Amino acid sequence: MLQPIGLFLITELFLCCVRLRINWRKLLFAGAIMTIAGVVLHMQLLSQPVTVSSYNYLNGSMLMIQSTPIVEKRAVISRMKRRKIDDELKVISSPPPPRTPSLSLQRYIWKLSPGEALLFAKKEIEQAPIVTEDPELYAPIFQNISIFKRSYELMEMTLKVYIYRDGKNPIFHNPHLRGIYASEGWFMKLMEGSGRFVTRDAEKAHLFYLPYSARQLGMALYVPESHNLRPLSNFLRDYVNMIAAKYPFWNRTHGSDHFLVACHDWGPYTTVAHEELKKNALKALCNADISEGVFVAGKDVSLPETSIRTPKKPLRYIGGGIKVSQRPILAFFAGNMHGRVRPILLKYWGDKDEDMKIYSRLPNRISRRMSYVQHMKSSKYCICPMGYEVNSPRIVESIYYECVPVIIADNFVLPLSEILDWTAFSVVVPEKDIPKLKEILLAIPLKRYLRMLFNAKMVQKHFIWHPRPMKYDLFHMILHSIWFNSAWKEKEEKGEAFVIPLN
């Protein structure tokens, strides 16, 4: 703005000189004096503090430094170098952002057909980059953390599940969220409410979910004391035949890309009337007993059995185990005497040893002083014997209450064992070794016990239900195992073997 004004004044001065016939020598002399005066004035102005706004980049973000006199800028920079955190800026370094998949990779996967996407995912998982540490995962509790992390990432990017809307209440689409068989209900509820993994376009689906409840099926059709499960399996057979006739998807793969989730003891037996359902479909079962010819290790998924007392507060009582030095009980169990294992456990250890608190049911005189949950939190080991079937809610309860689980159930495939390393946070005792139970537990070195107890605390997050699913929680862990086993089952059918390498 000053330049046009200066030009205007010079022009007017020149015209005035021409009109008045001013002596040019005197004019040049006056101009020289004015120039010198201007230079002196400019230097005086520069000596005054002039404020400017400067910008700096810190941790990838542009920060504006408050207006600072130029003459003080060097002092400010010096102070910033001397201090890790400037007193005026109060900038706290944040951790690096979590790794997110590239948009180009996601777009590439979205363009693939379901079959092509699964083949791509399998190759990516086999070539998983090595992971030794992760801020969200604890490596010692996994079979191979590198494989799991890459597989989980690809599941999040790729997996789409189609849920059949066919089927009426109470057997279908009716999640039961309370009691020892609540796992199937919680999975159904969260799966049907998932906006991320569910697709309404069956042609885009990688897996198909049969949304039935084994518990509700038993409640609706089983005749008490009849010992006849045939009506249950016939009902499910007819349902599968109906969807096979109505839709093309079952017949396209003979059910190998379909899955069900059943936690009731009768879950495996509801599948036996339909040959393809029994042999081809992927079954996530609490009753993961390989001796009965229904559950297939490596193809099917062992479902954790979670006992939920308050559906609105599924996290109630979790955590709070007391210090090891203050735990007075070596091993604890209390429960009904059904099945083949528990009577033997009671026979050898019931009221036989002060260190071994083994009860058929917790007596009232004892429970008034210390509750069942308090007993678990005060014990070094919690005994988890099978009941009528191989699984037990005490396994997950032990993890919840920070007590190392001792599992006694031959032929039992441990929950999520394709991913989790149960030797890191539990003890498995063969049924024949029940008479030597105390000897086995006392032989475990303290260092190893402390490591197992810490690992049990670290694995806890993977066995928790949340009303709104969270990354790596139980809903996502079950879904991942279904995704993972489905992928490798298909790979084996194509003649390609895959074995998870250990860490």
C-alpha positions as CSV (number, residue, x, y, z in Angstrom):
1,M,0.0,0.0,0.0
2,L,3.0,2.4,0.7
3,Q,4.4,2.0,-2.9
4,P,1.4,3.7,-4.7
5,I,1.4,6.5,-2.2
6,G,5.1,7.1,-2.7
7,L,4.8,7.1,-6.5
8,F,2.0,9.6,-6.3
9,L,3.9,12.0,-4.0
10,I,7.0,11.8,-6.3
11,T,4.9,12.6,-9.4
12,E,3.2,15.5,-7.7
13,L,6.6,16.9,-6.5
14,F,8.0,16.7,-10.0
15,L,5.0,18.5,-11.5
16,C,5.2,21.2,-8.8
17,C,9.0,21.7,-9.5
18,V,8.3,22.1,-13.2
19,R,5.5,24.7,-12.6
20,L,7.6,26.7,-10.1
21,R,10.9,26.4,-12.0
22,I,12.8,25.2,-8.9
23,N,16.6,24.9,-9.0
24,W,17.4,21.2,-9.7
25,R,20.7,21.3,-7.8
26,K,19.0,22.4,-4.6
27,L,16.3,19.8,-5.2
28,L,18.8,17.0,-5.5
29,F,20.6,18.2,-2.3
30,A,17.3,18.2,-0.4
31,G,16.4,14.7,-1.7
32,A,19.7,13.3,-0.5
33,I,19.1,14.8,3.0
34,M,15.6,13.2,3.0
35,T,17.0,9.8,1.9
36,I,19.6,9.8,4.7
37,A,16.9,10.8,7.2
38,G,14.7,7.9,6.0
39,V,17.5,5.3,6.4
40,V,18.2,6.5,10.0
41,L,14.5,6.4,10.9
42,H,14.1,2.8,9.4
43,M,17.0,1.6,11.5
44,Q,15.4,3.0,14.6
45,L,12.2,1.3,13.9
46,L,13.9,-2.1,13.4
47,S,15.5,-1.8,16.9
48,Q,12.0,-1.9,18.4
49,P,10.4,-5.4,19.2
50,V,8.3,-6.6,16.3
51,T,5.9,-9.5,17.1
52,V,5.4,-12.3,14.5
53,S,3.5,-15.6,14.6
54,S,5.7,-18.6,13.8
55,Y,4.7,-22.2,13.3
56,N,6.4,-25.3,14.3
57,Y,5.8,-29.0,13.6
58,L,5.8,-31.4,16.6
59,N,4.7,-35.0,16.6
60,G,3.3,-34.6,13.1
61,S,1.0,-31.8,14.1
62,M,1.3,-28.1,13.4
63,L,1.5,-26.0,16.5
64,M,1.3,-22.2,16.7
65,I,3.9,-20.7,19.0
66,Q,2.5,-17.6,20.8
67,S,3.6,-14.2,19.4
68,T,7.2,-13.8,20.4
69,P,9.5,-10.8,19.9
70,I,12.2,-11.4,17.3
71,V,14.9,-10.3,19.6
72,E,13.7,-13.0,22.1
73,K,13.3,-15.8,19.7
74,R,16.8,-17.2,20.2
75,A,16.2,-17.3,24.0
76,V,12.9,-19.1,23.4
77,I,14.5,-21.7,21.2
78,S,17.3,-22.2,23.7
79,R,14.8,-22.8,26.5
80,M,12.9,-25.3,24.4
81,K,16.1,-27.2,23.8
82,R,16.9,-27.3,27.5
83,R,13.4,-28.6,28.4
84,K,11.6,-31.7,27.2
85,I,8.3,-30.0,27.7
86,D,8.1,-26.2,27.2
87,D,6.4,-24.5,30.1
88,E,4.4,-22.3,27.8
89,L,3.4,-24.9,25.2
90,K,2.6,-27.8,27.6
91,V,3.0,-30.3,24.8
92,I,2.9,-34.0,25.8
93,S,4.1,-36.5,23.3
94,S,1.5,-39.0,22.3
95,P,2.2,-42.6,21.4
96,P,2.3,-43.5,17.7
97,P,-1.1,-44.1,16.2
98,P,-2.1,-47.7,15.7
99,R,-1.3,-49.3,12.4
100,T,-4.2,-49.1,10.0
101,P,-4.5,-51.1,6.8
102,S,-3.8,-49.2,3.6
103,L,-6.8,-48.0,1.7
104,S,-5.4,-49.6,-1.5
105,L,-5.3,-53.0,0.2
106,Q,-8.9,-52.7,1.4
107,R,-10.0,-51.6,-2.0
108,Y,-8.2,-54.6,-3.5
109,I,-9.9,-57.0,-1.1
110,W,-13.4,-55.5,-1.7
111,K,-13.0,-56.2,-5.4
112,L,-12.3,-59.9,-4.9
113,S,-15.0,-62.5,-4.9
114,P,-15.5,-64.3,-1.5
115,G,-13.5,-67.3,-2.6
116,E,-10.7,-65.2,-4.0
117,A,-10.6,-63.0,-0.8
118,L,-10.2,-66.1,1.4
119,L,-7.4,-67.4,-0.7
120,F,-5.7,-64.0,-0.6
121,A,-6.2,-63.9,3.2
122,K,-4.7,-67.3,3.7
123,K,-1.5,-66.4,1.8
124,E,-1.2,-63.2,3.7
125,I,-1.6,-65.0,7.1
126,E,1.1,-67.5,6.2
127,Q,3.5,-64.7,5.4
128,A,2.6,-62.7,8.5
129,P,5.3,-60.2,9.6
130,I,7.0,-61.1,12.8
131,V,5.5,-59.5,15.9
132,T,7.3,-59.7,19.2
133,E,5.5,-57.0,21.1
134,D,2.2,-55.3,20.7
135,P,0.5,-52.7,23.0
136,E,-2.8,-54.5,22.8
137,L,-1.7,-58.1,22.9
138,Y,0.4,-60.1,25.3
139,A,2.6,-62.5,23.3
140,P,3.2,-65.4,25.9
141,I,-0.5,-66.4,25.9
142,F,-0.7,-67.0,22.2
143,Q,0.3,-70.0,20.1
144,N,1.8,-67.5,17.6
145,I,1.0,-63.8,18.1
146,S,2.2,-62.9,14.6
147,I,-0.2,-65.3,12.9
148,F,-3.1,-64.2,15.2
149,K,-2.5,-60.5,14.7
150,R,-2.4,-60.7,10.9
151,S,-5.3,-63.1,10.7
152,Y,-7.4,-60.7,13.0
153,E,-6.5,-57.7,10.8
154,L,-7.6,-59.5,7.7
155,M,-10.8,-60.7,9.4
156,E,-11.6,-57.0,10.2
157,M,-10.9,-56.0,6.6
158,T,-12.5,-59.0,4.8
159,L,-15.1,-61.0,6.7
160,K,-18.8,-60.7,5.8
161,V,-21.4,-63.0,7.3
162,Y,-24.9,-63.7,6.0
163,I,-27.5,-64.5,8.6
164,Y,-30.6,-66.5,7.6
165,R,-33.7,-64.6,8.6
166,D,-35.7,-67.8,8.4
167,G,-36.8,-69.5,11.7
168,K,-39.2,-68.3,14.4
169,N,-39.0,-67.7,18.1
170,P,-38.2,-69.1,20.6
171,I,-35.7,-71.4,18.8
172,F,-34.3,-68.9,16.3
173,H,-33.2,-65.2,16.8
174,N,-34.0,-65.4,20.5
175,P,-30.7,-65.0,22.5
176,H,-30.7,-66.3,26.1
177,L,-28.2,-64.2,28.0
178,R,-28.3,-65.7,31.5
179,G,-26.8,-68.9,33.0
180,I,-24.1,-71.3,32.1
181,Y,-25.1,-71.7,28.5
182,A,-25.2,-67.9,27.9
183,S,-22.3,-68.0,25.4
184,E,-24.5,-69.0,22.5
185,G,-27.0,-66.3,23.3
186,W,-24.4,-63.5,23.7
187,F,-22.8,-64.5,20.4
188,M,-26.2,-64.5,18.6
189,K,-27.2,-61.1,20.0
190,L,-23.9,-59.5,19.1
191,M,-23.6,-61.2,15.7
192,E,-27.1,-60.2,14.6
193,G,-26.4,-56.6,15.8
194,S,-23.0,-56.3,14.1
195,G,-23.0,-53.7,11.4
196,R,-19.3,-54.4,10.6
197,F,-19.4,-58.1,9.8
198,V,-23.0,-58.8,8.7
199,T,-24.1,-58.4,5.0
200,R,-27.6,-58.6,3.5
201,D,-26.1,-59.6,0.2
202,A,-25.5,-63.3,0.4
203,E,-23.4,-63.2,-2.7
204,K,-20.8,-61.2,-0.9
205,A,-20.8,-63.5,2.2
206,H,-17.8,-65.6,3.2
207,L,-19.7,-67.4,5.9
208,F,-23.4,-68.2,6.6
209,Y,-24.7,-68.3,10.2
210,L,-27.5,-70.6,11.3
211,P,-29.0,-68.5,14.2
212,Y,-30.5,-71.2,16.4
213,S,-30.2,-71.8,20.2
214,A,-29.5,-75.3,21.3
215,R,-30.8,-74.4,24.8
216,Q,-34.0,-72.9,23.4
217,L,-34.4,-75.9,21.1
218,G,-34.2,-78.2,24.1
219,M,-36.7,-76.1,26.1
220,A,-39.2,-76.2,23.3
221,L,-39.0,-79.8,22.1
222,Y,-37.4,-82.0,24.8
223,V,-39.8,-84.2,26.8
224,P,-38.5,-84.4,30.4
225,E,-37.1,-87.7,31.5
226,S,-37.6,-89.2,28.0
227,H,-33.8,-89.2,27.3
228,N,-34.7,-88.9,23.6
229,L,-32.9,-86.2,21.6
230,R,-34.2,-87.3,18.3
231,P,-36.9,-84.6,18.0
232,L,-34.3,-82.0,18.4
233,S,-32.0,-83.3,15.7
234,N,-34.9,-83.9,13.4
235,F,-36.1,-80.4,13.8
236,L,-32.7,-79.0,12.9
237,R,-32.4,-81.4,10.0
238,D,-35.7,-80.1,8.6
239,Y,-34.6,-76.5,9.0
240,V,-31.4,-77.1,7.0
241,N,-33.3,-79.0,4.3
242,M,-35.7,-76.0,4.1
243,I,-32.9,-73.4,3.6
244,A,-31.2,-75.7,1.2
245,A,-34.4,-75.9,-0.9
246,K,-35.1,-72.2,-0.6
247,Y,-31.6,-70.8,-1.2
248,P,-28.7,-71.9,-3.4
249,F,-25.9,-71.3,-0.9
250,W,-26.0,-74.6,1.1
251,N,-26.0,-76.8,-1.9
252,R,-23.2,-74.8,-3.5
253,T,-20.7,-76.0,-0.8
254,H,-22.7,-78.8,0.9
255,G,-22.7,-76.6,4.0
256,S,-18.9,-76.2,4.4
257,D,-19.2,-72.4,4.6
258,H,-22.0,-72.5,7.1
259,F,-21.6,-72.4,10.9
260,L,-23.6,-72.7,14.1
261,V,-22.8,-71.7,17.7
262,A,-24.2,-74.0,20.5
263,C,-23.2,-74.0,24.1
264,H,-25.8,-76.4,25.6
265,D,-24.5,-79.9,26.3
266,W,-26.9,-81.2,23.6
267,G,-25.4,-79.0,21.0
268,P,-23.4,-81.7,19.1
269,Y,-26.4,-84.1,19.2
270,T,-28.7,-81.7,17.5
271,T,-26.6,-82.0,14.3
272,V,-26.5,-85.8,13.9
273,A,-29.7,-86.3,11.8
274,H,-28.3,-84.3,8.9
275,E,-25.1,-85.8,7.5
276,E,-23.8,-82.7,5.8
277,L,-24.6,-80.5,8.8
278,K,-22.7,-82.9,11.0
279,K,-19.6,-83.4,8.8
280,N,-19.3,-80.3,6.7
281,A,-20.6,-77.3,8.7
282,L,-18.3,-75.6,11.1
283,K,-19.6,-76.1,14.7
284,A,-18.6,-73.8,17.6
285,L,-19.5,-76.0,20.6
286,C,-19.0,-75.8,24.3
287,N,-19.2,-79.6,24.4
288,A,-15.9,-80.0,22.4
289,D,-15.4,-83.7,23.1
290,I,-13.4,-85.4,20.4
291,S,-14.3,-88.9,21.6
292,E,-17.9,-88.7,20.4
293,G,-17.3,-88.4,16.7
294,V,-19.1,-85.1,16.2
295,F,-16.6,-82.4,17.2
296,V,-13.6,-82.4,14.8
297,A,-10.4,-80.7,16.2
298,G,-8.9,-78.3,13.7
299,K,-12.2,-77.7,11.9
300,D,-14.7,-77.0,14.7
301,V,-14.2,-74.4,17.4
302,S,-14.3,-75.0,21.1
303,L,-16.6,-72.4,22.6
304,P,-15.8,-71.0,26.1
305,E,-18.6,-71.7,28.6
306,T,-19.4,-68.5,30.4
307,S,-21.8,-68.3,33.3
308,I,-23.6,-64.9,33.3
309,R,-25.6,-64.1,36.4
310,T,-26.5,-60.5,35.5
311,P,-26.9,-59.9,31.8
312,K,-27.0,-56.1,32.3
313,K,-23.7,-56.3,34.2
314,P,-21.7,-59.1,32.7
315,L,-18.4,-57.8,34.1
316,R,-19.6,-58.0,37.7
317,Y,-17.1,-59.6,40.2
318,I,-14.4,-59.8,37.6
319,G,-10.9,-59.4,38.9
320,G,-9.8,-58.7,42.5
321,G,-7.8,-61.8,43.3
322,I,-5.8,-61.3,46.5
323,K,-2.0,-61.4,46.8
324,V,-0.4,-64.8,46.4
325,S,1.2,-64.6,49.8
326,Q,-2.2,-64.1,51.4
327,R,-4.0,-67.0,49.6
328,P,-4.6,-69.6,52.3
329,I,-6.0,-72.3,49.9
330,L,-4.0,-74.4,47.6
331,A,-6.9,-75.7,45.5
332,F,-10.7,-75.2,45.6
333,F,-13.8,-76.8,44.1
334,A,-17.5,-76.8,45.0
335,G,-20.3,-78.2,42.9
336,N,-22.8,-80.9,42.1
337,M,-21.6,-84.4,41.9
338,H,-22.6,-85.3,38.4
339,G,-20.5,-86.9,35.7
340,R,-17.7,-89.4,36.0
341,V,-14.9,-87.2,37.3
342,R,-16.4,-85.2,40.3
343,P,-17.3,-88.2,42.5
344,I,-13.7,-89.4,42.1
345,L,-12.4,-86.0,43.0
346,L,-14.5,-85.9,46.1
347,K,-13.6,-89.5,47.1
348,Y,-9.9,-88.7,47.2
349,W,-9.9,-85.1,48.4
350,G,-13.2,-84.2,50.1
351,D,-12.5,-83.3,53.7
352,K,-9.1,-85.1,53.4
353,D,-6.7,-82.2,53.5
354,E,-6.7,-78.7,54.9
355,D,-4.9,-77.3,51.8
356,M,-7.5,-78.9,49.4
357,K,-10.9,-77.3,49.8
358,I,-13.0,-79.8,47.9
359,Y,-16.8,-79.9,48.5
360,S,-19.9,-81.4,46.8
361,R,-21.7,-78.1,47.5
362,L,-20.3,-75.3,49.5
363,P,-21.8,-75.8,53.0
364,N,-23.9,-73.0,54.5
365,R,-21.7,-72.8,57.6
366,I,-18.7,-72.0,55.3
367,S,-20.5,-69.9,52.7
368,R,-21.7,-67.5,55.4
369,R,-18.1,-66.7,56.2
370,M,-16.6,-66.8,52.7
371,S,-18.7,-66.9,49.5
372,Y,-18.0,-69.1,46.4
373,V,-16.4,-66.2,44.6
374,Q,-14.2,-65.3,47.6
375,H,-13.0,-68.9,47.8
376,M,-11.9,-68.7,44.1
377,K,-10.1,-65.3,44.7
378,S,-8.4,-66.7,47.8
379,S,-7.1,-69.9,46.1
380,K,-3.9,-70.5,44.2
381,Y,-5.6,-73.1,42.0
382,C,-9.2,-73.6,41.0
383,I,-10.2,-77.2,40.1
384,C,-12.3,-77.4,37.0
385,P,-13.5,-81.0,36.6
386,M,-15.9,-81.9,33.8
387,G,-19.6,-82.4,34.7
388,Y,-22.0,-84.4,32.5
389,E,-19.9,-83.2,29.5
390,V,-16.3,-82.1,29.1
391,N,-16.6,-78.3,29.4
392,S,-17.2,-76.3,32.6
393,P,-18.0,-72.7,33.3
394,R,-15.4,-72.8,36.2
395,I,-12.6,-72.6,33.6
396,V,-13.6,-69.1,32.6
397,E,-14.7,-68.2,36.1
398,S,-11.2,-69.0,37.3
399,I,-9.8,-66.6,34.7
400,Y,-12.3,-64.0,35.8
401,Y,-11.4,-64.3,39.5
402,E,-7.6,-64.5,38.9
403,C,-7.1,-68.1,39.9
404,V,-5.1,-70.6,37.9
405,P,-7.5,-73.2,36.4
406,V,-6.8,-76.9,36.8
407,I,-8.7,-78.7,34.1
408,I,-9.6,-82.3,34.5
409,A,-11.5,-83.6,31.4
410,D,-10.0,-86.2,29.1
411,N,-10.7,-85.7,25.3
412,F,-11.6,-82.1,25.8
413,V,-10.4,-79.6,23.2
414,L,-9.7,-76.4,25.2
415,P,-11.5,-73.2,24.1
416,L,-10.0,-71.2,21.3
417,S,-6.9,-73.4,21.4
418,E,-6.1,-72.8,17.8
419,I,-5.0,-69.4,19.0
420,L,-4.4,-69.5,22.7
421,D,-1.6,-71.4,24.5
422,W,-3.3,-72.9,27.5
423,T,0.0,-74.2,29.0
424,A,0.8,-70.6,29.7
425,F,-2.0,-70.0,32.1
426,S,-3.6,-73.3,33.2
427,V,-2.8,-76.8,34.4
428,V,-4.3,-79.9,32.7
429,V,-4.4,-83.0,34.8
430,P,-5.4,-86.4,33.3
431,E,-8.4,-88.1,35.1
432,K,-6.2,-91.0,36.1
433,D,-4.0,-88.7,38.1
434,I,-6.7,-87.3,40.4
435,P,-5.2,-89.3,43.4
436,K,-1.9,-87.4,42.8
437,L,-3.5,-84.0,42.4
438,K,-1.9,-82.3,45.4
439,E,1.5,-83.7,44.6
440,I,1.2,-82.4,41.0
441,L,0.3,-78.9,42.2
442,L,3.0,-78.7,44.8
443,A,5.6,-79.8,42.3
444,I,5.0,-76.7,40.2
445,P,7.8,-74.2,41.0
446,L,6.7,-70.9,42.4
447,K,8.3,-69.0,39.5
448,R,6.2,-70.9,37.0
449,Y,3.0,-70.5,39.1
450,L,3.5,-66.7,39.3
451,R,4.0,-66.6,35.6
452,M,0.8,-68.6,35.0
453,L,-1.2,-66.4,37.4
454,F,0.0,-63.3,35.6
455,N,-0.8,-64.8,32.2
456,A,-4.3,-65.7,33.5
457,K,-4.8,-62.0,34.3
458,M,-3.5,-61.0,30.8
459,V,-5.8,-63.4,29.0
460,Q,-8.8,-62.2,30.9
461,K,-9.8,-59.5,28.4
462,H,-10.2,-62.2,25.7
463,F,-13.0,-64.0,27.7
464,I,-15.2,-61.0,28.5
465,W,-18.5,-60.1,26.9
466,H,-19.3,-56.5,26.3
467,P,-22.8,-55.2,25.5
468,R,-21.0,-53.3,22.8
469,P,-18.2,-55.5,21.4
470,M,-14.7,-54.3,21.9
471,K,-11.6,-55.3,19.9
472,Y,-10.1,-58.7,21.0
473,D,-13.0,-59.4,23.4
474,L,-14.8,-62.8,23.5
475,F,-17.2,-62.0,20.7
476,H,-14.4,-61.1,18.4
477,M,-12.2,-64.1,19.6
478,I,-15.0,-66.6,18.8
479,L,-15.7,-65.0,15.5
480,H,-12.0,-65.0,14.7
481,S,-11.6,-68.7,15.5
482,I,-14.6,-69.4,13.2
483,W,-13.0,-67.4,10.4
484,F,-9.6,-68.9,11.1
485,N,-10.7,-72.5,11.1
486,S,-12.9,-72.0,8.1
487,A,-10.0,-70.6,6.1
488,W,-7.7,-73.5,6.9
489,K,-10.4,-76.1,6.4
490,E,-10.8,-74.9,2.9
491,K,-7.1,-74.8,2.4
492,E,-6.8,-78.4,3.4
493,E,-9.6,-79.3,1.0
494,K,-7.6,-77.8,-1.8
495,G,-4.7,-80.1,-0.8
496,E,-2.6,-77.4,1.0
497,A,-1.6,-78.1,4.6
498,F,-1.0,-75.4,7.1
499,V,0.5,-75.8,10.6
500,I,0.7,-72.9,13.1
501,P,4.3,-72.4,14.0
502,L,5.0,-71.7,17.7
503,N,6.3,-68.4,18.8
